[in-house]
Amino acid sequence: MFDHKDLHHLHEQSLKMQSWIRQQTFSPEMEKTLRRFSSWEVSELILKVNQSTFRGRLAADPSLPDGEVEEDGRQRWYSLEEINELRRKMKVNRKTLMPPRPAGKRAFRAAIANFKGGAGKSTVALHFAHAAALDGYRVLVVDFDPQATLSHSMGLHDVAEDHTVWGIMARDLIKETDRMNSSSVAAASGTSLPQRKLPASIRDMGLDELRVNDFIKPTAWPTIDIVPSCANAAFVEFASAQYRHLNPEWSFFAAVSRYLDAIPDDAYDLIIFDCPPAIGYQSMNAVFAADMLYIPSGTAYWEYDSTTSFIGQLSEALEDLSIGFDGTFPAGNMTLPKAFTDVRFLLTRFEPGNELHQAMYSAFQKVFGDRLAVHPIEMTRAVEQSGRFLSSVYEIDYRDMTRETWRRARATFDRGYEEFKASIVESWDKLEDRS
C-alpha cells in the first residue's frame, strides 16, 4: 500500500534526479544562458540581409557592434543585445529593420490554447517567443500551465507559487473585494450594504502588497520576461473555487486581464500565453485576457475530435459568463461578451510524407478554411531533440548537428512564426487606441 509518506519519498528522489538533469541541460550553476549567433545567422536568418550587404554595412560604420571573432578569424558571433543594436542602427534600401508595431496600442496578447495534452502548446509558445525576440520584439510570456514546461524551458526553477498566476488571482480577489466593500453604499439611502469578508488565511499572505513587476521574472533572453508557473500552482483550481464561494460577485476570469492592464503599454510588444490542457479557472483567465486564440492540434483523429470539443466547451463557457455577469462588472479594459480579433488553428508534429497526416490536414482545412495556418509545424529530429533538452531550435547551435538538419527544423518554426506574426499585425489595429 502507498500513502502520502511514500509519495513524498518518491518526490524527494525525483527532485535529486531533477537537479542532475538541470546540470546536464544548463550551466553548472543551473542557470540557462543564451548562446551567440553567427554573422551568417544574423544576416540571412535574423535580419534577412544579404551577407555581402551586411559585411559592407559593418565596414562602412565603425560604430556598429563588432561581435566576437573566432580564433581563425572566419566568423563573427553576436549577442542578442548586439543584434538589436544592429537592427536599430542599420537600414537597407532606406528601410528600417525594426519589426512592425502600431503606434498608440498596447502589447498584443495571444493565447496558445487547447485542452488536449500533447498538442504542442508549450513547444509552440516557446518557439514563437524566441522567434519574436530574434525578430526584435520585446516579449512577456505567461505560463498558465501547472506542468510549468514553458517555465522550465525558459530556465526558471524553484518558483514560489505566490509569484505565479495563482498569486495574481488571489491578489485580485483581495483588491476586488476591498474595492467592492469601499463602494458598497446605497446611493439613494446612504445605507451601507453587507461587507464581503475574506479569512485571515488569505489576507495574511500579503499578496495584495505585491507590485505588478513582482510577478515578472527575467529569462536568459534579454528581451523576454516571464510570469512563471510551478507544480505547486496546480491547486489553483481548488483554491479558485473556494475564493468564488467567499465572494460570489468576484469576476474571477478577469483577474489576469486586470493585472495585464496595469503593465505600461510600452513595456512589451507581445504577450504570449501558454495555457493548461483543460478548461478551468486559469485557462478562462488566459482566454478572457487574450486578443487572439491560436489553437495547436496534432494530426490524429482523436486530436481533431478533442479540438472540436475544446471549441464547443469554450463557446459554452464564454456564453455562460456573458449571461451570468450580464456584461456589468469592472473588468479593466475588457467587456462581455468576450470577442477575439482572430482565431487560428495550427497543426503540429506534421509529417509531409504521411498520408494520414495529409488527410487530416485536408479535413482541418475543409472545416476551418483560412483560419488554418498554411504551414504546419513539421516533426523533425532536431525538433525532437529540442524538446528533450528543454531548448528551442533557435537556442541549439547548428554546429551540434548537420546544418541541413538544423535549418529544416528552424525553417518549419520560421514559417509558423511568420504566419503567427502576420495574424497579429493584421489584428493589432483592431485594439483600442491607448494613446
DOGULUM-224805 format. One record per residue: x, y, z of N, C-alpha, C in turn. Coordinates in pm, whole numbers, padded with zeros to 5 digits, always signed. Layout:
BEGIN
XYZXYZXYZ...
This chain:
BEGIN
+00085-00120+00000+00000+00000+00000+00089+00125+00000+00043+00227-00073+00117+00353-00081+00031+00463-00019+00091+00539+00073+00021+00655+00126+00102+00781+00095+00065+00893+00156+00130+01021+00125+00278+01020+00162+00316+00941+00262+00457+00936+00300+00541+00871+00190+00487+00765+00129+00558+00700+00020+00570+00794-00101+00463+00867-00130+00466+00962-00241+00568+01073-00214+00576+01115-00087+00674+01218-00051+00816+01167-00074+00841+01041-00040+00973+00982-00060+01007+00977-00209+00912+00936-00290+00934+00932-00435+00961+01072-00490+00890+01171-00434+00911+01309-00476+01053+01355-00445+01102+01322-00326+01238+01361-00288+01341+01296-00380+01320+01170-00414+01412+01102-00505+01411+01169-00643+01292+01203-00689+01280+01265-00821+01345+01402-00823+01336+01478-00712+01399+01609-00706+01550+01599-00723+01612+01493-00667+01756+01475-00682+01793+01452-00828+01715+01369-00896+01740+01345-01038+01714+01473-01119+01612+01549-01081+01582+01674-01149+01701+01769-01142+01764+01774-01027+01881+01860-01011+01994+01815-01105+02014+01685-01115+02121+01634-01203+02090+01666-01349+01964+01650-01389+01925+01678-01528+01949+01825-01561+01917+01913-01466+01939+02056-01490+02086+02086-01512+02173+02018-01435+02316+02040-01451+02364+01996-01589+02303+01889-01643+02341+01843-01776+02283+01935-01885+02166+01993-01857+02097+02072-01958+02145+02216-01960+02166+02275-01841+02205+02414-01833+02352+02423-01791+02392+02537-01742+02529+02556-01696+02547+02489-01560+02671+02476-01513+02693+02413-01381+02619+02484-01268+02591+02613-01286+02518+02687-01183+02367+02669-01197+02325+02577-01288+02184+02552-01315+02115+02677-01367+02190+02761-01438+02133+02880-01499+02143+02867-01651+02031+02887-01714+02030+02879-01859+02092+03004-01917+02175+02988-02018+02238+03102-02083+02205+03099-02231+02206+03215-02292+02174+03226-02434+02304+03231-02515+02312+03148-02616+02432+03143-02700+02442+03268-02787+02557+03285-02850+02574+03389-02951+02532+03335-03088+02509+03426-03181+02462+03389-03314+02565+03432-03417+02594+03343-03512+02697+03370-03611+02653+03480-03706+02750+03545-03770+02719+03652-03865+02634+03599-03980+02651+03471-04015+02566+03410-04118+02421+03406-04072+02397+03362-03946+02262+03360-03894+02204+03501-03885+02285+03594-03835+02238+03732-03815+02194+03794-03946+02277+03779-04050+02247+03844-04177+02131+03777-04249+02142+03646-04272+02046+03579-04359+01918+03537-04288+01929+03491-04163+01813+03434-04096+01742+03529-04000+01816+03623-03942+01756+03712-03843+01722+03849-03903+01822+03917-03958+01797+04047-04019+01750+04036-04163+01772+03915-04222+01732+03889-04361+01795+03989-04457+01927+04001-04443+02008+04090-04526+02114+04007-04596+02139+04034-04722+02244+03964-04795+02376+03975-04720+02453+03865-04715+02578+03864-04636+02676+03970-04683+02688+03988-04813+02782+04089-04863+02735+04230-04825+02603+04252-04828+02549+04382-04785+02575+04403-04637+02557+04298-04559+02580+04305-04415+02726+04339-04385+02817+04269-04450+02959+04298-04428+02995+04439-04472+02932+04486-04581+02958+04622-04627+02913+04727-04527+02796+04704-04467+02747+04798-04366+02840+04802-04245+02888+04684-04203+02980+04680-04089+03109+04754-04118+03160+04737-04239+03285+04803-04276+03269+04954-04287+03150+04998-04330+03128+05140-04352+03097+05217-04225+03051+05148-04122+03009+05216-03999+03080+05154-03879+03189+05215-03833+03265+05160-03720+03190+05164-03587+03077+05236-03581+03002+05244-03456+02916+05120-03434+02900+05037-03536+02821+04916-03522+02897+04812-03440+02828+04731-03363+02897+04630-03280+02975+04532-03366+03093+04493-03314+03182+04403-03387+03153+04256-03361+03087+04227-03249+03070+04088-03211+03202+04029-03162+03205+03897-03147+03327+03826-03110+03377+03747-03231+03507+03755-03255+03564+03690-03372+03628+03558-03331+03603+03452-03410+03666+03323-03384+03818+03335-03399+03891+03242-03340+04036+03247-03344+04091+03245-03486+04024+03171-03574+04072+03166-03712+04026+03287-03793+03944+03374-03729+03902+03497-03794+03797+03481-03901+03742+03361-03915+03648+03339-04026+03504+03378-03993+03468+03380-03866+03328+03401-03830+03316+03493-03710+03217+03581-03715+03184+03666-03601+03058+03613-03534+03051+03632-03402+02936+03584-03326+02881+03699-03242+02749+03717-03249+02684+03832-03187+02586+03789-03077+02582+03870-02971+02481+03850-02867+02349+03910-02917+02238+03876-02850+02109+03931-02891+02106+04081-02869+02173+04131-02764+02180+04276-02744+02249+04344-02862+02357+04283-02911+02428+04341-03026+02343+04332-03153+02269+04223-03167+02180+04210-03284+02075+04319-03283+02019+04348-03167+01917+04452-03159+01976+04591-03183+02102+04610-03145+02168+04738-03176+02189+04751-03326+02228+04641-03391+02240+04642-03537+02106+04673-03601+02000+04614-03548+01867+04635-03604+01824+04781-03593+01857+04844-03480+01818+04983-03460+01895+05078-03549+02023+05048-03572+02110+05143-03642+02115+05123-03793+02096+05000-03838+02110+04971-03980+01979+04994-04056+01993+05036-04182+01880+05044-04274+01923+04981-04406+01830+04916-04473+01856+04856-04602+01756+04914-04701+01808+04973-04807+01722+05043-04903+01636+05148-04834+01699+05215-04735+01636+05321-04657+01519+05272-04573+01509+05143-04553+01402+05086-04473+01456+05037-04339+01380+05060-04234+01420+05015-04101+01413+04863-04091+01494+04808-04003+01493+04664-03976+01411+04631-03852+01349+04735-03793+01266+04711-03674+01134+04647-03715+01079+04556-03632+00954+04489-03666+00836+04585-03655+00727+04558-03725+00611+04649-03721+00542+04648-03586+00505+04768-03540+00427+04784-03416+00347+04912-03428+00213+04904-03432+00132+05025-03449+00145+05118-03329+00147+05248-03357+00160+05348-03251+00030+05357-03172+00043+05388-03045-00073+05411-02961-00146+05287-02917-00086+05169-02938-00150+05043-02900-00070+04975-02789-00140+04904-02704-00072+04825-02601-00015+04699-02663+00054+04619-02580+00109+04492-02627-00004+04399-02671+00020+04324-02777-00079+04231-02828-00069+04100-02751-00184+04042-02714-00188+03922-02631-00240+03804-02713-00162+03698-02719-00201+03578-02794-00198+03457-02701-00307+03383-02697-00317+03263-02613-00298+03139-02699-00200+03056-02663-00179+02927-02728-00260+02826-02648-00374+02784-02700-00471+02713-02617-00530+02592-02687-00552+02486-02609-00627+02367-02648-00625+02277-02525-00736+02212-02493-00729+02131-02372-00679+01989-02397-00631+01961-02517-00570+01832-02546-00424+01836-02503-00386+01749-02410-00246+01739-02371-00162+01685-02486-00040+01734-02499+00048+01686-02604+00022+01747-02740-00061+01854-02745-00090+01918-02873+00025+02006-02921+00121+02032-02832+00235+02115-02871+00223+02259-02827+00136+02287-02729+00116+02426-02686+00245+02488-02633+00312+02420-02542+00434+02475-02482+00545+02488-02585+00557+02389-02673+00659+02394-02778+00636+02512-02871+00510+02531-02912+00477+02643-02999+00499+02776-02927+00454+02787-02802+00471+02911-02727+00619+02945-02711+00701+02845-02679+00844+02866-02661+00908+02915-02790+00882+02846-02900+00945+02882-03027+00896+03017-03080+00767+03045-03065+00717+03174-03113+00773+03288-03028+00790+03267-02899+00850+03371-02813+00994+03397-02855+01071+03290-02879+01210+03307-02920+01220+03368-03059+01135+03325-03151+01136+03382-03286+01102+03530-03281+01005+03567-03197+00966+03708-03185+01079+03792-03128+01152+03736-03030+01266+03807-02973+01375+03828-03077+01402+03727-03158+01501+03742-03265+01452+03839-03372+01322+03857-03380+01263+03950-03477+01264+04094-03427+01307+04112-03302+01318+04248-03248+01208+04289-03153+01116+04199-03122+01007+04231-03030+01049+04208-02885+00988+04284-02795+01001+04261-02652+00882+04176-02610+00911+04065-02544+00808+03963-02522+00791+03933-02373+00665+03921-02332+00632+03867-02200+00556+03738-02222+00601+03629-02162+00528+03504-02168+00465+03479-02032+00342+03429-02034+00271+03397-01910+00241+03248-01912+00296+03176-01815+00279+03031-01807+00161+03000-01716+00049+02962-01777-00070+02927-01701-00073+02778-01665+00018+02700-01718+00013+02555-01706+00089+02508-01580+00022+02441-01486+00091+02391-01366+00204+02293-01396+00205+02233-01517+00317+02146-01553+00446+02226-01567+00433+02357-01592+00546+02451-01595+00652+02416-01699+00613+02348-01806+00709+02312-01910+00774+02436-01970+00693+02537-01998+00748+02660-02057+00843+02729-01960+00807+02733-01832+00894+02797-01732+01028+02725-01723+01023+02591-01721+01147+02514-01715+01231+02535-01841+01165+02541-01956+01237+02562-02081+01301+02700-02087+01241+02795-02017+01297+02930-02010+01404+02941-01902+01433+02830-01834+01539+02831-01733+01494+02866-01594+01363+02871-01569+01311+02907-01437+01289+02780-01354+01337+02781-01233+01314+02671-01141+01304+02729-00999+01257+02648-00907+01236+02692-00768+01148+02817-00762+01038+02814-00837+00943+02926-00839+00844+02910-00725+00821+03017-00649+00722+03014-00541+00584+03035-00599+00487+02958-00549+00352+02965-00606+00290+03104-00590+00337+03182-00491+00286+03317-00472+00310+03404-00595+00413+03371-00672+00452+03455-00785+00410+03394-00918+00306+03313-00917+00251+03254-01038+00114+03317-01066+00044+03263-01166-00091+03311-01197-00181+03297-01075-00158+03190-00994-00238+03176-00873-00222+03298-00783-00100+03347-00765-00077+03465-00684-00147+03587-00741-00146+03599-00873-00214+03711-00938-00364+03705-00911-00421+03584-00917-00564+03570-00895-00602+03597-00749-00522+03545-00656-00550+03567-00514-00536+03716-00480-00436+03780-00537-00417+03924-00517-00536+04002-00571-00586+03958-00686-00701+04026-00746-00826+04009-00660-00843+03890-00602-00958+03866-00514-00958+03966-00399-00840+03986-00338-00831+04079-00224-00862+04221-00270-00800+04263-00379-00818+04401-00426-00962+04425-00472-01021+04329-00542-01158+04346-00589-01257+04346-00473-01232+04261-00373-01320+04257-00256-01313+04390-00181-01192+04442-00164-01177+04571-00097-01244+04683-00176-01232+04678-00309-01296+04780-00392-01449+04773-00378-01502+04650-00380-01647+04634-00364-01694+04683-00228-01617+04653-00124-01656+04696+00010-01653+04848+00024-01555+04911-00038-01543+05056-00027-01653+05130-00102-01713+05062-00201-01817+05128-00280-01957+05074-00252-01968+04989-00150-02099+04926-00121-02185+05013-00030-02215+05131-00078-02305+05221-00007-02420+05256-00102-02540+05235-00059-02655+05263-00145-02663+05411-00174-02668+05446-00299-02665+05586-00340-02787+05663-00289-02902+05598-00289-03024+05670-00253-03037+05690-00102-03015+05584-00026-03041+05591+00117-02918+05619+00200-02800+05596+00142-02677+05612+00218-02654+05500+00315-02730+05392+00304-02717+05278+00394-02607+05185+00346-02520+05144+00434-02411+05054+00398-02466+04915+00369-02416+04855+00263-02453+04719+00228-02363+04621+00303-02402+04493+00314-02319+04395+00385-02178+04388+00328-02082+04385+00417-01942+04380+00376-01901+04236+00342-01823+04222+00236-01772+04090+00196-01646+04062+00278-01641+03948+00343-01530+03918+00431-01441+03807+00373-01312+03826+00388-01215+03725+00348-01142+03676+00472-01114+03547+00482-01047+03494+00602-00903+03544+00612-00853+03542+00736-00716+03588+00761-00614+03505+00683-00646+03377+00657-00552+03291+00584-00520+03345+00446-00613+03420+00387-00590+03481+00256-00527+03618+00270-00582+03697+00359-00529+03834+00374-00387+03835+00431-00354+03739+00515-00223+03741+00581-00109+03696+00489-00143+03649+00369-00037+03610+00276+00039+03731+00221-00019+03849+00232+00048+03970+00187+00052+03987+00036-00031+03911-00036-00027+03919-00182-00074+04055-00233-00164+04119-00159-00214+04249-00204-00105+04356-00200+00005+04327-00129+00115+04423-00122+00217+04404-00235+00205+04294-00310+00297+04271-00422+00268+04369-00535+00375+04419-00597+00360+04508-00711+00347+04427-00839+00308+04492-00946+00290+04425-01075+00419+04355-01117+00531+04423-01105+00658+04366-01151+00709+04252-01064+00653+04234-00946+00699+04126-00859+00668+03988-00916+00572+03981-01007+00535+03852-01067+00616+03823-01194+00689+03921-01242+00761+03908-01369+00908+03877-01343+00958+03770-01406+01096+03728-01388+01172+03737-01521+01301+03770-01516+01381+03771-01638+01416+03629-01682+01452+03614-01808+01497+03485-01860+01637+03502-01919+01689+03395-01977+01821+03402-02040+01818+03491-02164+01700+03515-02217+01684+03604-02333+01661+03745-02281+01746+03842-02317+01736+03976-02258+01607+04050-02291+01536+04010-02398+01411+04079-02433+01289+03990-02410+01304+03886-02328+01191+03801-02291+01183+03792-02139+01067+03828-02084+01039+03809-01943+00926+03707-01930+00905+03658-01809+00804+03553-01789+00733+03569-01655+00604+03545-01656+00529+03517-01533+00528+03365-01525+00610+03306-01437+00631+03161-01440+00520+03084-01370+00528+02953-01387+00439+02862-01316+00525+02763-01238+00459+02682-01158+00529+02577-01085+00429+02467-01052+00480+02351-01018+00392+02237-00991+00297+02265-00875+00342+02340-00776+00257+02368-00661+00137+02455-00697+00143+02521-00814+00032+02606-00855-00086+02525-00906-00072+02393-00909-00181+02308-00959-00307+02320-00874-00291+02360-00747-00409+02368-00660-00491+02492-00686-00454+02573-00787-00526+02696-00814-00673+02669-00846-00702+02555-00910-00840+02526-00944-00924+02504-00818-00866+02437-00719-00937+02415-00593-00949+02546-00515-00839+02622-00512-00840+02748-00438-00939+02846-00499-00944+02853-00634-01032+02949-00701-01179+02918-00672-01212+02789-00664-01350+02752-00630-01385+02803-00490-01290+02792-00398-01311+02843-00262-01326+02995-00264-01240+03063-00344-01244+03208-00350-01378+03257-00404-01433+03188-00503-01563+03228-00558-01673+03213-00454-01658+03114-00369-01757+03095-00261-01747+03210-00161-01626+03257-00135-01606+03365-00039-01662+03497-00092-01652+03516-00224-01705+03637-00286-01765+03601-00421-01892+03562-00424-01956+03517-00549-01959+03625-00656-01945+03752-00618-01951+03861-00715-01815+03888-00780-01713+03820-00733-01578+03840-00787-01572+03788-00931-01536+03872-01025-01522+03831-01165-01386+03764-01181-01381+03639-01139-01255+03563-01130-01183+03553-01264-01258+03544-01372-01199+03521-01503-01130+03645-01560-01148+03760-01493-01087+03885-01541-00964+03924-01460-00921+03837-01367-00810+03872-01277-00681+03901-01355-00643+03811-01445-00518+03831-01521-00531+03948-01617-00650+03965-01674-00672+04079-01763-00650+04211-01690-00704+04220-01568-00683+04342-01488-00536+04360-01455-00468+04248-01425-00325+04256-01394-00246+04309-01514-00274+04255-01632-00200+04298-01751-00231+04442-01788-00352+04488-01756-00388+04627-01783-00300+04723-01704-00244+04675-01592-00161+04761-01507-00017+04770-01557+00021+04687-01655+00155+04694-01712+00159+04808-01814+00259+04895-01811+00266+05004-01909+00256+04953-02052+00184+05028-02135+00158+04983-02272+00285+04963-02352+00390+05039-02319+00514+05031-02398+00619+04939-02336+00581+04863-02232+00679+04775-02168+00712+04655-02255+00612+04603-02327+00631+04487-02414+00557+04511-02546+00594+04430-02644+00524+04433-02772+00425+04317-02783+00470+04199-02742+00386+04080-02749+00377+04014-02612+00258+03963-02580+00239+03883-02459+00180+03751-02504+00252+03642-02475+00213+03509-02522+00176+03422-02402+00058+03360-02408+00010+03273-02300+00029+03127-02338+00084+03048-02246+00085+02902-02260-00023+02849-02167-00130+02795-02225-00247+02757-02147-00241+02611-02102-00307+02578-01992-00310+02439-01943-00402+02354-02031-00385+02220-02027-00468+02131-02108-00604+02103-02044-00679+02207-02016-00812+02193-01954-00882+02328-01959-01013+02325-01951-01089+02449-01935-01119+02463-01787-01056+02560-01724-01073+02582-01581-01050+02728-01549-01023+02757-01423-01008+02896-01380-00887+02963-01445-00776+02890-01456-00658+02950-01517-00677+02971-01668-00726+02867-01737-00741+02879-01882-00846+02985-01918-00951+02999-01836-01050+03102-01865-00992+03242-01845-00900+03256-01751-00830+03383-01736-00745+03414-01859-00678+03312-01911-00596+03331-02031-00682+03369-02150-00791+03295-02169-00879+03319-02283-00941+03458-02273-00985+03497-02155-01050+03627-02141-00952+03742-02163-00826+03723-02126-00727+03830-02142-00670+03837-02283-00689+03731-02362-00626+03722-02493-00698+03805-02598-00619+03860-02690-00676+03924-02808-00699+03823-02919-00613+03723-02926-00622+03624-03032-00603+03484-02974-00680+03388-03025-00664+03248-02989-00585+03177-03098-00479+03108-03060-00401+03027-03152-00409+02885-03100-00473+02796-03178-00508+02664-03128-00426+02556-03199-00323+02501-03133-00245+02393-03194-00320+02260-03181-00298+02171-03277-00356+02038-03269-00266+01939-03341-00257+01819-03286-00187+01713-03356-00267+01666-03475-00213+01566-03546-00274+01525-03673-00356+01397-03663-00372+01341-03545-00453+01220-03530-00601+01255-03519-00687+01156-03549-00831+01182-03546-00877+01224-03406-00827+01156-03301-00874+01188-03166-00832+01329-03125-00724+01380-03188-00684+01517-03159-00776+01616-03230-00819+01581-03350-00922+01661-03418-01050+01662-03335-01086+01546-03284-01205+01532-03202-01194+01617-03075-01075+01615-03014-01053+01692-02892-01058+01841-02921-01001+01883-03034-01005+02024-03072-01148+02070-03094-01228+01984-03157-01369+02016-03177-01440+02032-03043-01413+01943-02949-01473+01954-02816-01428+02081-02745-01301+02115-02761-01247+02235-02697-01323+02360-02743-01345+02371-02874-01416+02487-02927-01558+02494-02869-01625+02377-02866-01761+02373-02815-01770+02409-02669-01684+02352-02588-01689+02379-02444-01648+02522-02413-01552+02573-02491-01509+02711-02469-01621+02808-02504-01692+02782-02613-01802+02871-02652-01911+02870-02545-01940+02752-02489-02041+02743-02384-01997+02817-02258-01869+02802-02223-01818+02869-02103-01825+03021-02119-01786+03071-02237-01789+03216-02260-01933+03268-02262-02024+03187-02315-02165+03227-02316-02219+03232-02173-02183+03133-02092-02229+03131-01953-02180+03253-01876-02055+03294-01902-02001+03412-01835-02078+03537-01876-02106+03547-02005-02178+03665-02054-02315+03675-01991-02384+03562-01979-02517+03561-01921-02511+03582-01770-02416+03512-01704-02408+03518-01559-02370+03654-01506-02282+03726-01576-02238+03857-01529-02307+03972-01602-02384+03938-01704-02466+04036-01774-02385+04155-01826-02256+04134-01847-02171+04239-01904-02151+04359-01814-02195+04352-01689-02185+04468-01599-02094+04436-01483-01965+04453-01504-01868+04433-01397-01741+04508-01434-01664+04548-01336-01540+04622-01364-01428+04525-01402-01408+04500-01527-01306+04405-01571-01193+04475-01643-01147+04585-01591-01039+04657-01657-01087+04712-01789-01012+04682-01894-01046+04735-02025-01115+04632-02113-01157+04518-02057-01228+04416-02133-01378+04424-02105-01456+04376-02198-01601+04376-02183-01658+04241-02223-01783+04219-02186-01856+04100-02227-01962+04139-02330-01997+04052-02424-01939+03919-02444-01796+03927-02497-01715+03829-02458-01576+03826-02499-01566+03808-02649-01482+03891-02713-01459+03880-02858-01309+03879-02885-01267+03802-02985-01126+03793-03024-01105+03863-03158-00990+03921-03175-00958+03981-03304-00938+03875-03411-00899+03753-03368-00875+03646-03463-00870+03513-03388-00905+03406-03458-00891+03270-03407-00825+03188-03516-00714+03121-03483-00638+03045-03582-00610+02904-03529-00591+02813-03623-00559+02674-03592-00425+02639-03655-00346+02557-03585-00212+02521-03631-00189+02373-03608-00155+02300-03713-00124+02158-03697+00021+02141-03654+00045+02049-03561+00178+02023-03508+00216+01876-03530+00346+01848-03512+00401+01712-03529+00360+01653-03666+00363+01738-03767+00317+01701-03901+00431+01636-03980+00400+01526-04048+00496+01457-04134+00446+01466-04277+00513+01543-04364+00464+01566-04500+00443+01438-04581+00523+01335-04555+00511+01211-04631+00409+01114-04576+00342+01151-04469+00244+01062-04405+00106+01090-04464+00046+00987-04528-00083+01006-04594-00194+01041-04495-00188+00980-04374-00289+01012-04273-00279+01159-04233-00158+01209-04216-00139+01349-04179-00190+01441-04289-00165+01403-04414-00214+01483-04525-00367+01484-04526-00427+01369-04498-00573+01360-04496-00632+01445-04383-00566+01444-04265-00615+01524-04153-00597+01673-04181-00488+01709-04249-00469+01850-04288-00585+01895-04377-00623+01809-04473-00735+01841-04562-00865+01855-04484-00885+01768-04383-01006+01775-04302-01012+01906-04224-00902+01943-04161-00896+02071-04089-00923+02187-04184-00863+02180-04303-00877+02289-04400-01021+02304-04448-01090+02191-04471-01229+02197-04516-01318+02261-04410-01288+02233-04283-01372+02284-04175-01338+02429-04141-01208+02459-04126-01166+02589-04074-01120+02686-04182-01102+02639-04305-01068+02727-04415-00942+02808-04391-00949+02939-04414-00830+03023-04397-00798+03050-04251-00876+02993-04159-00840+03001-04016-00727+02903-03984-00702+02807-04074-00594+02709-04053-00464+02764-04109-00357+02758-04030-00226+02802-04076-00184+02717-04196-00131+02782-04297-00091+02713-04419+00024+02617-04392+00115+02659-04305+00236+02581-04280+00228+02511-04144+00210+02378-04140+00212+02306-04012+00354+02306-03954+00362+02272-03825+00492+02253-03762+00533+02108-03787+00638+02090-03864+00680+01954-03901+00759+01888-03788+00747+01757-03783+00824+01680-03686+00958+01642-03750+01066+01692-03695+01199+01659-03742+01283+01612-03624+01398+01553-03654+01485+01504-03547+01532+01618-03457+01560+01733-03516+01605+01847-03436+01493+01899-03346+01368+01892-03395+01255+01934-03311+01241+01841-03191+01256+01711-03215+01250+01615-03105+01362+01641-03005+01481+01670-03055+01596+01694-02968+01575+01820-02884+01516+01923-02943+01493+02047-02869+01399+02021-02751+01300+01934-02771+01209+01900-02663+01277+01826-02550+01367+01736-02586+01436+01657-02483+01526+01744-02397+01584+01849-02457+01681+01930-02383+01624+02064-02339+01489+02076-02337+01423+02196-02287+01477+02322-02355+01500+02313-02483+01551+02426-02560+01473+02438-02690+01467+02557-02744+01407+02573-02876+01513+02547-02982+01468+02530-03105+01560+02513-03217+01650+02636-03230+01597+02752-03194+01675+02876-03204+01791+02879-03104+01777+02805-02996+01884+02803-02895+01991+02700-02928+01957+02600-03008+02053+02495-03041+02156+02549-03140+02281+02526-03115+02388+02567-03206+02388+02473-03326+02383+02529-03446+02376+02445-03566+02499+02358-03584+02606+02389-03513+02727+02307-03523+02715+02178-03444+02607+02165-03364+02586+02044-03287+02521+01933-03368+02487+01963-03493+02428+01864-03583+02461+01909-03725+02412+01837-03823+02435+01884-03959+02355+02011-03981+02414+02103-04057+02347+02230-04078+02213+02212-04147+02201+02115-04237+02076+02092-04309+01966+02046-04214+02001+01957-04119+01903+01911-04022+01853+02028-03938+01947+02112-03896+01912+02228-03813+01828+02327-03892+01866+02354-04017+01794+02451-04099+01652+02405-04126+01633+02275-04148+01499+02225-04174+01409+02246-04053+01464+02218-03934+01386+02237-03811+01356+02385-03789+01456+02468-03809+01433+02612-03791+01332+02664-03893+01341+02615-04017+01253+02664-04123+01107+02640-04090+01075+02524-04029+00935+02495-04000+00879+02592-03896+00961+02630-03797+00915+02727-03698+00920+02869-03754+01016+02899-03841+01018+03030-03906+00889+03054-03984+00848+02954-04061+00724+02967-04139+00603+02981-04047+00602+02898-03941+00491+02907-03846+00486+03042-03779+00602+03096-03740+00606+03226-03673+00563+03337-03767+00606+03331-03893+00569+03437-03987+00418+03445-04005+00350+03331-04007+00203+03333-04015+00143+03388-03886+00198+03346-03773+00155+03396-03641+00171+03547-03636+00286+03597-03679+00314+03741-03679+00219+03815-03772+00194+03758-03892+00104+03823-03988-00036+03839-03930-00083+03737-03857-00215+03745-03794-00218+03855-03688-00109+03866-03612-00101+03968-03507-00099+04108-03568-00013+04129-03668-00001+04261-03729-00134+04304-03791-00204+04210-03853-00334+04241-03914-00437+04277-03808-00427+04215-03691-00527+04236-03585-00494+04352-03493-00367+04392-03488-00322+04489-03388-00400+04619-03394-00430+04666-03514-00502+04794-03528-00645+04787-03475-00695+04664-03455-00832+04649-03404-00840+04676-03254-00726+04680-03186-00726+04707-03042-00761+04852-03017-00810+04878-02896-00843+05015-02860-00716+05100-02863-00733+05225-02905-00621+05318-02909-00597+05372-02768-00478+05345-02714-00449+05384-02575-00366+05511-02569-00334+05571-02683-00255+05693-02679-00340+05810-02631
